[in-house]
Amino acid sequence: MLMFRSLVVRVLRRALVVAAYCACALGPLAVTARAQGVPVPTPRAATLDPVAVTASRNPQAIAELLADLTVIDTDEILRSGAQSLTELLQRQPGVEITSNGGPGATSGAFLRGANRGQTLVLIDGLRVGSSSVGATSLEAIPLDQIERIEILRGPASSLYGADAIGGVIQVFTKQAQGAAFVPNAAAGYGTYDTRNASAGLRGALGPLRFSVTAGGKRSRGFDAIVNPQNFSANGDRDGYASENAGLNAVLPWAKGQELAVQYFRNRLNNQYDGGPGFDDRTITTLEAWSVASRNALGEHWASVLTAGEGSDDSVSQTGYGDYPYATTQRQFTWQNDFTLPKGALSLIFERREEHLATDEAFAVTDRNTNSATGVYRLRYESIALQANLRHDQSNQYGGKTTGGVALGYTASPAWRLTAGYSTGFKAPSFNDLYFPFFSNPDLQPETARNTEVAAYWTAAAGEARWEARAIGYYNQVDDLIVFACDAAFNCRPDNVERATLKGVTLGVDLTWRDTRVKASLDVQDPMNDTTGALLPRRARQHGAAQVLQQLGPVQVGAEFVASSLRYDDAANLVKMGGYGIVNLTLDWPFARGWSLLVRGNNVFDKNYQLAADYSTGGATVFAGLRWQP
């Protein structure tokens, strides 16, 4: 209770600061901001179809998307029983994960075979990542705060700028909605003395709608490194603890005009093996806030101006000392959406100010990027078109222009075909550019050119409904940044290699009475063209299947996740065997407002690894109670 009380006090205090900033700094403008892609209502006719925003930075019916996108909604998150974001991502099409131990350990996602840092991660449209490493700490984004996830596969720099070579994973925190006060709470316990608890409240005070959530999780964990010959092995338990809080508030102050405030914070304390004799740990605090004004400036013009900040404050405590790295990214966005006589046009202007604070003697610790983006969408009878064009101007790496075009054709009520071409780039990290004695300030961004085609089929017969899809892609990545040493042990990164990411994603969904089946298979070839080797920790085949069966009020589920062999190193000398694991779930609403969830992971205790020498914990079980009247 003390933990939740301190969290609530902290989040309310920060919310007051943000609200004051909104009123004093942005109020006179009468226009404020929208986070990139935040799913907010615009002054247009609403649709009853499910919508997604990441593929065009505007709400679109999912059935009309021209991009390869997956939506994980609230119901799927709750019923999955997953204990971490990476665990939830592991069963999604086109996604592979890596993890150096348990749920709190350093983790990453590979989209369509791209590197961890080539996947852009957004929280409510904000970048919340490390400028030193060049990636986002997925392990520090708790499911307690997540309402919805959208996964956009393929280069998306023409929409979001740097780092979106493999795609975009956008996390939406719990949003303000409804007029009635609706509380909720959850608690659970599982293997390795894993405990979690969360509580939240949604409602309205007059015209003000709000949502507030707080939660925490602790686990004794297990020994992260299972190979005693590894020089980092320690032979102890590597547990973790995290505390999170979130707030979302929306105030309509006139017809077609509203102010919004969003805040998110999570602190993760994770133990890891850094060598014998010391309990190494990394304390990572992710934080994001934004204030926005959403305004209908005319019948055909919606404007959203956003100011926000994302931060990643990481401190590694080791036997050799403490190593702090704190990234702050201030972000300003002005998005203008116009309804045209033919189609719709969005013009987006952005500024991002990155700052890195560290004890290391980096030559440069700041980077500023200004950008302008145009997105045009058109639907005419059976034809659909989307064209994106963006220019990023950085004071560090100069200017980069990216673009994308996608076409769709509805051949019949059952068949839909799409084709697209897009470009992307990945900016060098501050470690690559300025880490003392092991960097190269002349590095250029990695670049990508992607071509893809897709076919979608839907059919219904009696009580059965089928959905199937096949997406083929060919993504060439140039100027790969590779760290290498010469014979005199002079080490630095260089733009020296090239990779080709090509493959096919197949998927099928079947709904029949009280049964639902979902399955996907990725057949890919993520190769380093320079060496002819498979990219580290990526497989040529991976897939997942899920069966959900409703038995009266009880829903039971079985999942199968599989991967072929992978290599842990760039030279393909350290092999990690293929694996197939089975997970089971049960969701039982046993009383009004109450439900019991049980999840068993890797129930056959398969011994497999996502990173060489690191354990995945074996068979585990977790049970939890949820309450929402």
C-alpha angles and dihedrals in degrees: 000000000000089000093053092044092054091046093052092048090049096049094046091049091051091045090056090051092049092046091051090050090050093051098042103035105030104023096084090054092063086209127075140169146292123208112239107282099349107164099240129150115262126200093270137101111289122237128215092213118099109265139206128195108188096080094063106003087250133083112275132173107256091228089060100049119129093198134076100256136156125199122205106195132198095266093052092048093050097044094044093070087209114165098207141023092247091052089054092047093049093078096047124105116264093010129116123176137207127199134177094215134316132000093290096050127103106288139177143181129227114207113201090341096305121140122270092253091049091068115083115217120199131186110204088336095309127117109237107175146109117278090195096056096027096227142082124255099239090180089065095058106089123211089224089077100040123101100166141002129203121194115198113190123205133038111321104170089118086068105030109016127225126026100023099113096122095030143266133293109197120190120199116200123216110298134215111256142146132029102248123084106252117181125191137184138179137185135174148169135207152149119333090029089288113175132176138174135177139172135187146171132209126186148101138272104200107306092344114101118195146173126196126181135176131180147155141199136195135182135174086217128191137271104292098206115054097181108083090197091065108107090227096053115124107169096228136111115274107206133164143211130200138179124193141181136181140183133188124179133174126191119189104203100174139001108299092001128101143157122218135192125194129184133176133175136171130172116199123190107190127178119215140172112264097155140310122303102028135077098229118196142168121218111202124184118190117191134173134174135169141175121206142183116203113196138179101216094177143344091281102026127078119179128193123182118189135187119185148143135221123193138186113194111184129176121181112202109202140161088261096053140278122308114198124191119174122182122192121186118188111198131193123184134179113188122185119190118195128190107216130195085255115029133327132284130203123194115192128186120190143177125193124189115193123193128180121200116193142141090238117099099249112176091217127026102171135069128176126195129188120191144178124202134188124193122184122187128185135177118188118170106300095349127089128185136186124180125182130188126178139172123198119193114194128184086218108046102014126231129344124184119196133177145180139191129189131184128196131193125191101210095179139337087279103041133060124174129195137181131182149171125204142164132215144174141205119215118223114257122242088250089056092048107035114010104134113266094348105067145082119219090191095066118131126210119273111247135206139196117195133188122184142169129193142185125202125193130187129180140165129204119175108310094344124095123189130197122181134172140181123193124184122191140179115194121180115198118196133190094027110191110236127180113222141162130217128220091277090053094250101154131192141136122259139181092247110128144060132209136196119210109193133157152113128260116205124189141171134185124191126186117187122165105301095348129090126184125189124180137166136179128193119200107185145155110210099180137173100229093199096058102019090233130133112256112259119276094002125119132212091227131026134152149151139218131195132189120193120188126187112215105182106296092345124088117199124188142187126198130193119196120183141174136179121233121302136188123235095209137052092243092056093235100121108066126202112194125233120264145195122199133184124215126188130201137187126189116187122177094200099171139013108294093359131100137171121218124192124182129183116194123202089355093183090054096239113191105227139141136218091190124024115269092006122116124228093203103251122237114357138174131202129184127189144173124223126196127192118149 
